Amino acid sequence: MELFKISINKDDEILNFEVADFIHHEGEQCKFEVYREGQMVAGFEPDRHEYLRICKNPGNIHEEVLHLIADKIEALNL
């Protein structure tokens, strides 16, 4: 597992997250888990085209914010 930080800008507010990248993920765990203030708020899984799709949303994060997070992670070309 590798951890890194990302920030996104939403309505002139900067939102900070930590992302766990499970490089060798298998089964029921998402490849990427997103945390805010130590709490898991979302999980993402690459589809067959390598675009991220939402696999968990325990933080009930607004879909627009989830898409911004996914775009940021995809831009890192992991």
N, C-alpha and C positions, 0 to 999 in steps of 0.2 A: 504494500500500500504506500502510495506517495501522497503527501499533502501539499497543497499550494493555496494561495489566497487570490481572490478576484474581487474586483469592485465593478459595480454597474451604476449608471446614472439614470435615475427614474424621476421625472418631474422635478429636476434641479436638486434632487437628494441623492447622495452617494450611499449605496448600500454595499456593505462589505460581507463577504462570505469566505468560508474555507471549504475547499473541495478535496475529497479523498478519492484518489484514482486507484481502483482495484485492478491493477494491470492484468492479473491472471484470474479474473472473476469467472465464476461458473454458477450455474443453477439459479437460485432465487435471489441472489444479491445483485443489486444494480452495479454497473461498472463505475459510475460516479455517484458519490453521496455528497450532498451539499449541507453545510452546517452554518448556523448563525448563532453566535453567543453560546457555542457548545452544544446546541440542540440540532439534531438532524431535521432539516426542513424540506428536503427534496432528494429525489434520486433520478438518475438518467441512464438510459441504455441506448447504445447505438443500434440503428436499424440496419438492414442489409445494405443500404447505401451509405452507411457510416454517418448519417445524421442522427442527432440525439432526440430521443423521444422520452417523455415523462414516464417514469416507471413507479415513482412514489411521490406523494405530496402530503406528508404528515403535518407539515407546517401550515397547510392551507394557504399557500402562497398564490397570489393572483397569477392567472395564466400569462399575462403580458410580462410579468417579472420573470416567470419561469423561462419564457422564450428568450429574454435578454440574457439570462444565465446560460442557457444552452448555446446561444450564439457566441458568447464569450469563451466558453469551453471549447467549442468547435474551432474557433479562431486560433487556439493554441496548437492545433494539429497533433493532438495526442493520439 
